Amino acid sequence: MNHLGNPHTFHIPVMGIGYSIDTAVRVAPYGISSVISLVDDILMEKMREFYSHKLNIPFQPISRRIKDFRAKRITSYLNLVDTMVKEKFEEIKLAAIEKKDEFDRYIEMLPDFSTLKTEFNDLIAAKASMAEIKKWAANRLRPGSIDVNIMTKLDKENYLSGETLPPEFNDAHAALRGFAESNLESSIVLSAGMNPRLYAYLENFDDFYPDQSGYIKKKIVLKVSDYRSAIIQGKYLAKKGIWVSEYRVESGLNCGGHAFASDGALLGPILEAFKNSREELTHEVHEIWSQALIARNRPVPAEIPEMRITAQGGVGTAEEQEFLMDYYGLDSVGWGSPFLLVPEAVTMDEETRHQLAASTEDDVYLSGISPLGVPFYSLRGNTKDVEKEARIIKGEPGSPCPKQYASLDTEFTDKAICTASREYQQLKIDQLDHLGLSEAEYKAKFDAIVEKSCICVGLGTSSLLANDLNHRAEGAGVSVCPGPNLVYFTKEVTLPEMVGHIYGKNNIMERTDRPHMFVKELGIYVDYLKNRLAPRLNPANPKEKKTLDSFQQGIREGIQYYKELFSGKLTQMQGKVDEILKELDKKEAELG
């Protein structure tokens, strides 16, 4: 079902704030799509300066003192990335004649089932001339998409001379404008739930609407947790004349970064719902969208635009990749955390990469460090946590908060501050001191306050360290947010080795004890229920009991679904079925 415009059947999702900040520069020329976070305009400005100097391009800094600096910085960085990718891609196409190695690298990384690869092999077999090969390359090869991501909730208000600026200068609004005004022809991934005001703001930009030929220059990708969320948000945007070109399903818990646990629904049953209702989703949304376009006097395309369904979270073998594509009819599968060990794809300081390669199941854990109050995957012993602990020991908990992207709390102040900041933590501890708690209660609440970490700085610092850029304001502490799947990948690999692993040409995984991604996710959900959800919910409270029962029921239904799935003939699990079924029985017994 893969679209001709996408040479590959996998994509690299957004990773933290800084880890995929320039991944597109590195992989898009080879046809691989990836996602840039738009959280940190300060980091983007530093990276723009870095690449401008590297390429001898004049660099004009965009000062914080100018109006709309955030959007302008984002636009400028994205335009530079776009230019660099296009230039490198043109070199690769020309390399069919001149620098043949780069061209061969592009072709070699394509999956063996790729139409492009078949066409190229046919040309070689037919002893085509270099002129014919060059013409074919010019017409058929495509770069990967330079997509971007906005966490919709990171939309704090901004101020000028003490006055609150209008909503369009909020962080997410400005980031959206930065993308909308860029030269990119790609997608914006909207994640972390619905922000009606931000969604309404999309209507201001023509690039999100189809032109006379039906082409949409800037597409919308919704990261969703389930089918219900997809159809609600899809229809909501359709009423504004905005088409959702892709629904990107992510595992609630078997993923990197923030973990938005579902109500017990597991990835397999969620994908089954999309598989069964894909046509219904397309037609229902299309009808609403067409009417909205007519009402706005905008062109209505003759054909229904493409609507892609993709998934990500915990995939780790070629077998899983192939199964997700074939059985659920997905258009692409996201591979995130394993790419943290690919220096050609991800900018990272050596110390952090070595820590990741050596990590075990105990090292990658679901933490409470995020200021957003959402569980967050972290790596034990990361240098940002070491820095944080040193401050606590000195009696100075909290961060100086130089970037303030997560300043969303107004418990103590009119102007929102961050729960990881020194200001907030001091105020919260002062409040704690007056509650007359027992020593044990005090310690538990104190630890929960000081656990919060300045991740909006820490997640970008690694790329500054790796490129030897100024990080005086940020410090040297690095946060990292791998998913639990990372621990089964134990060494640095090249880009062709990782791509080869995805397509089953080679195997980079030395561990043989990795469970199937569905079984791993199930285990994480059972642990989450027992260790996080159950202890904080009171079964005597009808509302809380309902939440608990619903979560358990979701897991039970998921186990039953998997038992039927893995007992069927379509799974292609090659002898692993008995092992998977045993694990399912074990997890069912754990539920009690």
MIZA-25348 format. One line per field, with one value per residue (C-alpha): x, y, z negated; residue in three letters. Coordinates in steps of 0.2 Angstrom, whole numbers. Example, Ala and Ser with C-alpha at 12.3 -4.5 7.8 and 13.67 -1.06 7.14 Angstrom:
BEGIN
x c(62; 68)
y c(-22; -5)
z c(-39; -36)
aa c(ALA; SER)
END
This chain:
BEGIN
x c(0; 15; 13; 25; 31; 39; 54; 54; 41; 48; 50; 60; 48; 53; 65; 66; 69; 86; 90; 81; 84; 95; 91; 82; 99; 107; 94; 81; 93; 92; 73; 70; 57; 60; 52; 60; 53; 48; 49; 66; 69; 85; 92; 86; 95; 111; 110; 106; 122; 132; 126; 128; 146; 149; 143; 150; 132; 130; 122; 110; 105; 86; 86; 73; 70; 62; 43; 38; 56; 51; 41; 55; 68; 59; 55; 73; 80; 67; 71; 90; 86; 76; 89; 103; 92; 88; 106; 112; 98; 103; 121; 115; 105; 120; 131; 123; 137; 149; 150; 143; 145; 131; 119; 123; 120; 103; 98; 106; 96; 79; 69; 71; 52; 54; 47; 61; 74; 66; 66; 84; 89; 80; 89; 106; 100; 96; 113; 105; 116; 122; 111; 95; 100; 102; 85; 77; 85; 79; 61; 59; 70; 62; 70; 62; 50; 56; 41; 39; 31; 21; 16; -1; -1; 16; 7; 12; 7; 21; 24; 31; 35; 25; 9; 2; 4; -11; -14; -5; 11; 9; 23; 13; 4; 21; 29; 14; 16; 35; 31; 17; 28; 42; 46; 44; 32; 29; 18; 16; 13; 1; 4; -2; -20; -32; -30; -45; -38; -22; -33; -43; -27; -23; -37; -26; -14; -18; -4; -15; -29; -30; -26; -36; -27; -30; -12; -10; 7; 7; -1; -8; -3; -12; -3; -18; -20; -35; -48; -61; -48; -45; -62; -67; -51; -53; -71; -67; -53; -63; -77; -64; -59; -43; -39; -29; -17; -11; -16; -1; -5; 8; 9; 3; 17; 30; 37; 50; 48; 31; 20; 1; -6; -23; -37; -29; -32; -17; -9; -15; -33; -32; -24; -37; -50; -41; -40; -58; -65; -52; -64; -78; -66; -61; -78; -86; -72; -72; -90; -88; -72; -80; -95; -83; -72; -88; -94; -77; -77; -61; -58; -65; -53; -60; -53; -52; -35; -23; -26; -12; -12; 4; 10; 25; 31; 42; 45; 62; 63; 60; 47; 37; 39; 33; 18; 12; 13; 5; -8; -14; -11; 0; 8; 23; 31; 40; 57; 63; 74; 85; 91; 98; 113; 115; 128; 124; 106; 106; 117; 122; 137; 148; 145; 126; 127; 139; 126; 112; 122; 126; 108; 98; 79; 83; 91; 77; 62; 45; 49; 40; 53; 43; 36; 20; 15; 14; 25; 41; 54; 71; 89; 96; 112; 109; 120; 105; 99; 116; 116; 99; 104; 119; 107; 96; 111; 116; 99; 95; 83; 76; 83; 86; 74; 83; 71; 54; 45; 36; 31; 13; 9; 0; -3; 8; 10; 0; 13; 15; 31; 38; 37; 55; 61; 70; 56; 42; 50; 55; 37; 31; 43; 38; 20; 25; 34; 18; 7; 12; 15; 24; 42; 37; 23; 34; 48; 37; 29; 47; 54; 39; 42; 61; 60; 55; 69; 72; 70; 66; 84; 91; 84; 93; 110; 117; 117; 126; 139; 141; 144; 154; 142; 140; 130; 134; 116; 110; 124; 132; 118; 109; 92; 88; 71; 73; 58; 60; 64; 81; 89; 88; 100; 117; 130; 132; 128; 129; 114; 114; 116; 100; 90; 96; 90; 73; 71; 78; 94; 105; 103; 110; 102; 114; 102; 90; 78; 68; 49; 37; 33; 14; 20; 32; 18; 6; 19; 22; 3; 1; 16; 8; -9; -1; 13; 5; -13; -20; -10; -17; -35; -47; -59; -72; -74; -86; -78; -60; -66; -74; -57; -48; -61; -60; -41; -41; -55; -45; -30; -40; -49; -31; -25; -40; -37; -19; -23; -34; -22; -6; -16; -21; -13; -9; 4; 20; 28; 39; 39; 37; 19; 20; 32; 20; 5; 14; 18; 0; -6; 7; 1; -17; -13; -4; -20; -28)
y c(0; 11; 27; 29; 46; 36; 25; 17; 8; 15; 32; 39; 48; 63; 59; 71; 89; 88; 70; 71; 90; 87; 69; 75; 82; 66; 53; 62; 63; 44; 43; 41; 52; 59; 71; 87; 94; 112; 115; 124; 139; 143; 126; 128; 145; 138; 123; 136; 145; 129; 123; 141; 142; 124; 128; 145; 153; 170; 170; 183; 180; 182; 192; 189; 207; 207; 204; 185; 179; 162; 159; 167; 156; 140; 146; 150; 134; 123; 132; 129; 110; 110; 118; 106; 90; 96; 100; 83; 74; 82; 76; 58; 59; 65; 52; 39; 46; 55; 50; 33; 27; 39; 34; 15; 19; 26; 10; -2; 4; 2; -14; -29; -28; -9; -5; 7; -6; -18; -4; 0; -19; -21; -6; -14; -31; -22; -14; 4; 18; 31; 44; 32; 28; 47; 51; 37; 43; 61; 55; 42; 44; 54; 62; 57; 69; 83; 82; 92; 89; 100; 94; 103; 106; 115; 131; 143; 162; 174; 192; 208; 222; 214; 213; 196; 194; 188; 169; 168; 171; 157; 144; 130; 144; 152; 135; 131; 148; 144; 128; 135; 150; 138; 131; 113; 102; 90; 86; 92; 79; 85; 75; 75; 77; 90; 109; 117; 134; 128; 117; 133; 142; 130; 139; 154; 146; 141; 128; 116; 117; 108; 118; 116; 100; 93; 94; 99; 107; 105; 90; 85; 70; 66; 55; 46; 33; 24; 24; 34; 48; 48; 49; 63; 74; 69; 75; 91; 96; 91; 104; 117; 111; 103; 85; 73; 64; 52; 44; 39; 26; 25; 12; 21; 13; 4; 20; 33; 50; 54; 39; 42; 26; 21; 14; -3; -4; -13; -9; -25; -22; -4; -7; -20; -7; 4; -10; -14; 4; 12; 14; 21; 33; 39; 42; 49; 62; 65; 70; 83; 90; 92; 102; 113; 117; 121; 133; 141; 143; 132; 119; 102; 88; 76; 62; 58; 62; 49; 44; 35; 24; 21; 14; 15; 10; -5; -13; -21; -35; -37; -50; -37; -24; -35; -42; -24; -19; -35; -40; -22; -14; 0; 13; 15; 9; 20; 15; 27; 22; 10; 25; 33; 20; 26; 41; 44; 47; 55; 69; 64; 66; 50; 48; 47; 35; 23; 24; 19; 5; -3; 0; -14; -17; -8; 7; 12; 16; 25; 41; 56; 68; 77; 94; 90; 77; 63; 47; 49; 36; 40; 33; 30; 39; 52; 67; 79; 68; 68; 87; 88; 77; 88; 103; 93; 88; 106; 111; 120; 109; 114; 121; 139; 136; 146; 141; 140; 130; 119; 134; 130; 130; 144; 137; 150; 164; 174; 171; 152; 144; 126; 113; 109; 126; 132; 145; 133; 119; 132; 138; 120; 114; 130; 125; 107; 113; 120; 104; 95; 79; 63; 60; 47; 57; 72; 63; 55; 72; 81; 67; 69; 88; 87; 73; 85; 88; 102; 91; 105; 110; 92; 84; 97; 98; 82; 90; 105; 95; 84; 99; 108; 122; 135; 128; 140; 144; 126; 118; 101; 89; 78; 70; 56; 47; 30; 17; 1; -8; 1; -11; -26; -15; -15; -7; 7; 3; 12; 18; 4; -9; -2; -1; -18; -25; -17; -26; -42; -41; -43; -44; -31; -38; -49; -53; -67; -65; -50; -54; -50; -31; -35; -46; -33; -20; -31; -34; -15; -12; -26; -18; -1; -7; -16; -3; 14; 13; 1; 9; 27; 22; 18; 3; 9; 25; 20; 32; 26; 7; 10; 17; 2; -11; -3; -4; -22; -26; -18; -29; -45; -41; -38; -55; -64; -55; -60; -78; -79; -69; -79; -96; -90; -93; -75; -71; -78; -80; -95; -107; -93; -95; -108; -96; -81; -90; -96; -78; -72; -86; -80; -62; -67; -76; -60; -50; -62)
z c(0; 0; 10; 25; 17; 3; 8; -9; -20; -36; -44; -58; -71; -81; -94; -109; -105; -98; -92; -76; -74; -58; -54; -38; -32; -34; -28; -17; -2; -2; -2; -20; -29; -47; -59; -66; -83; -82; -101; -102; -91; -101; -96; -78; -77; -83; -71; -57; -61; -62; -45; -37; -43; -37; -20; -19; -18; -25; -42; -48; -66; -71; -87; -101; -100; -83; -81; -78; -80; -85; -69; -58; -66; -63; -45; -42; -49; -39; -23; -26; -29; -13; -3; -10; -6; 11; 16; 9; 17; 34; 31; 29; 45; 54; 46; 57; 69; 58; 39; 42; 23; 17; 30; 26; 8; 12; 23; 11; -4; 5; 0; 12; 16; 21; 38; 40; 37; 49; 62; 59; 60; 76; 84; 79; 86; 102; 103; 103; 107; 93; 101; 99; 81; 77; 86; 75; 59; 63; 66; 53; 37; 23; 7; -10; -17; -29; -42; -58; -74; -87; -104; -104; -123; -122; -118; -132; -131; -127; -133; -126; -138; -152; -140; -135; -116; -106; -104; -87; -96; -108; -106; -96; -85; -81; -77; -66; -57; -55; -46; -36; -29; -25; -8; -13; -4; -18; -34; -51; -64; -78; -94; -112; -109; -103; -104; -96; -96; -87; -75; -70; -67; -52; -42; -40; -28; -10; -10; -20; -7; 10; 25; 42; 46; 29; 23; 4; 2; -17; -24; -42; -51; -67; -80; -88; -101; -94; -80; -90; -93; -74; -68; -81; -76; -57; -57; -67; -55; -40; -45; -43; -26; -32; -26; -37; -26; -39; -55; -64; -78; -92; -106; -122; -132; -120; -114; -117; -126; -134; -137; -134; -141; -133; -144; -142; -123; -115; -98; -89; -92; -89; -72; -68; -71; -58; -46; -47; -47; -35; -21; -32; -40; -22; -16; -31; -33; -14; -13; -27; -20; -3; -10; -20; -5; 5; -9; -8; 11; 12; 25; 22; 29; 41; 32; 13; 7; 0; -18; -25; -41; -49; -66; -78; -95; -99; -82; -81; -68; -49; -53; -64; -50; -37; -47; -52; -33; -26; -39; -44; -27; -34; -23; -34; -51; -62; -69; -83; -97; -87; -76; -92; -89; -71; -71; -53; -57; -74; -81; -99; -110; -112; -131; -129; -114; -124; -139; -127; -119; -136; -143; -151; -155; -172; -164; -153; -164; -165; -175; -183; -177; -164; -169; -159; -172; -159; -162; -152; -147; -153; -155; -172; -175; -161; -164; -166; -181; -188; -187; -195; -210; -213; -215; -227; -238; -238; -244; -228; -219; -202; -186; -181; -167; -153; -139; -147; -134; -147; -158; -160; -179; -187; -205; -213; -199; -187; -173; -170; -176; -174; -188; -185; -188; -204; -207; -206; -217; -230; -232; -232; -245; -256; -254; -259; -275; -282; -279; -295; -287; -294; -289; -276; -268; -267; -259; -246; -241; -242; -230; -218; -217; -214; -202; -188; -176; -164; -149; -136; -139; -142; -126; -115; -123; -115; -98; -105; -113; -97; -86; -99; -100; -113; -128; -142; -145; -144; -154; -149; -156; -143; -145; -133; -130; -122; -122; -131; -114; -113; -126; -113; -102; -109; -97; -85; -67; -51; -41; -28; -42; -51; -35; -30; -47; -45; -28; -34; -23; -39; -58; -70; -85; -96; -110; -106; -121; -114; -115; -101; -101; -105; -120; -126; -125; -135; -148; -150; -152; -165; -175; -173; -179; -194; -199; -194; -191; -205; -219; -216; -213; -226; -222; -234; -224; -210; -197; -201; -201; -184; -177; -185; -178; -161; -160; -165; -153; -139; -143; -144; -127; -120; -126; -119; -102; -102; -106; -91; -80; -84; -82; -65; -48; -44; -57; -48; -65; -60; -75; -88; -90; -105; -114; -111; -117; -133; -137; -134; -146; -159; -157; -159; -175; -182; -180; -192)
aa c(MET; ASN; HIS; LEU; GLY; ASN; PRO; HIS; THR; PHE; HIS; ILE; PRO; VAL; MET; GLY; ILE; GLY; TYR; SER; ILE; ASP; THR; ALA; VAL; ARG; VAL; ALA; PRO; TYR; GLY; ILE; SER; SER; VAL; ILE; SER; LEU; VAL; ASP; ASP; ILE; LEU; MET; GLU; LYS; MET; ARG; GLU; PHE; TYR; SER; HIS; LYS; LEU; ASN; ILE; PRO; PHE; GLN; PRO; ILE; SER; ARG; ARG; ILE; LYS; ASP; PHE; ARG; ALA; LYS; ARG; ILE; THR; SER; TYR; LEU; ASN; LEU; VAL; ASP; THR; MET; VAL; LYS; GLU; LYS; PHE; GLU; GLU; ILE; LYS; LEU; ALA; ALA; ILE; GLU; LYS; LYS; ASP; GLU; PHE; ASP; ARG; TYR; ILE; GLU; MET; LEU; PRO; ASP; PHE; SER; THR; LEU; LYS; THR; GLU; PHE; ASN; ASP; LEU; ILE; ALA; ALA; LYS; ALA; SER; MET; ALA; GLU; ILE; LYS; LYS; TRP; ALA; ALA; ASN; ARG; LEU; ARG; PRO; GLY; SER; ILE; ASP; VAL; ASN; ILE; MET; THR; LYS; LEU; ASP; LYS; GLU; ASN; TYR; LEU; SER; GLY; GLU; THR; LEU; PRO; PRO; GLU; PHE; ASN; ASP; ALA; HIS; ALA; ALA; LEU; ARG; GLY; PHE; ALA; GLU; SER; ASN; LEU; GLU; SER; SER; ILE; VAL; LEU; SER; ALA; GLY; MET; ASN; PRO; ARG; LEU; TYR; ALA; TYR; LEU; GLU; ASN; PHE; ASP; ASP; PHE; TYR; PRO; ASP; GLN; SER; GLY; TYR; ILE; LYS; LYS; LYS; ILE; VAL; LEU; LYS; VAL; SER; ASP; TYR; ARG; SER; ALA; ILE; ILE; GLN; GLY; LYS; TYR; LEU; ALA; LYS; LYS; GLY; ILE; TRP; VAL; SER; GLU; TYR; ARG; VAL; GLU; SER; GLY; LEU; ASN; CYS; GLY; GLY; HIS; ALA; PHE; ALA; SER; ASP; GLY; ALA; LEU; LEU; GLY; PRO; ILE; LEU; GLU; ALA; PHE; LYS; ASN; SER; ARG; GLU; GLU; LEU; THR; HIS; GLU; VAL; HIS; GLU; ILE; TRP; SER; GLN; ALA; LEU; ILE; ALA; ARG; ASN; ARG; PRO; VAL; PRO; ALA; GLU; ILE; PRO; GLU; MET; ARG; ILE; THR; ALA; GLN; GLY; GLY; VAL; GLY; THR; ALA; GLU; GLU; GLN; GLU; PHE; LEU; MET; ASP; TYR; TYR; GLY; LEU; ASP; SER; VAL; GLY; TRP; GLY; SER; PRO; PHE; LEU; LEU; VAL; PRO; GLU; ALA; VAL; THR; MET; ASP; GLU; GLU; THR; ARG; HIS; GLN; LEU; ALA; ALA; SER; THR; GLU; ASP; ASP; VAL; TYR; LEU; SER; GLY; ILE; SER; PRO; LEU; GLY; VAL; PRO; PHE; TYR; SER; LEU; ARG; GLY; ASN; THR; LYS; ASP; VAL; GLU; LYS; GLU; ALA; ARG; ILE; ILE; LYS; GLY; GLU; PRO; GLY; SER; PRO; CYS; PRO; LYS; GLN; TYR; ALA; SER; LEU; ASP; THR; GLU; PHE; THR; ASP; LYS; ALA; ILE; CYS; THR; ALA; SER; ARG; GLU; TYR; GLN; GLN; LEU; LYS; ILE; ASP; GLN; LEU; ASP; HIS; LEU; GLY; LEU; SER; GLU; ALA; GLU; TYR; LYS; ALA; LYS; PHE; ASP; ALA; ILE; VAL; GLU; LYS; SER; CYS; ILE; CYS; VAL; GLY; LEU; GLY; THR; SER; SER; LEU; LEU; ALA; ASN; ASP; LEU; ASN; HIS; ARG; ALA; GLU; GLY; ALA; GLY; VAL; SER; VAL; CYS; PRO; GLY; PRO; ASN; LEU; VAL; TYR; PHE; THR; LYS; GLU; VAL; THR; LEU; PRO; GLU; MET; VAL; GLY; HIS; ILE; TYR; GLY; LYS; ASN; ASN; ILE; MET; GLU; ARG; THR; ASP; ARG; PRO; HIS; MET; PHE; VAL; LYS; GLU; LEU; GLY; ILE; TYR; VAL; ASP; TYR; LEU; LYS; ASN; ARG; LEU; ALA; PRO; ARG; LEU; ASN; PRO; ALA; ASN; PRO; LYS; GLU; LYS; LYS; THR; LEU; ASP; SER; PHE; GLN; GLN; GLY; ILE; ARG; GLU; GLY; ILE; GLN; TYR; TYR; LYS; GLU; LEU; PHE; SER; GLY; LYS; LEU; THR; GLN; MET; GLN; GLY; LYS; VAL; ASP; GLU; ILE; LEU; LYS; GLU; LEU; ASP; LYS; LYS; GLU; ALA; GLU; LEU; GLY)
END
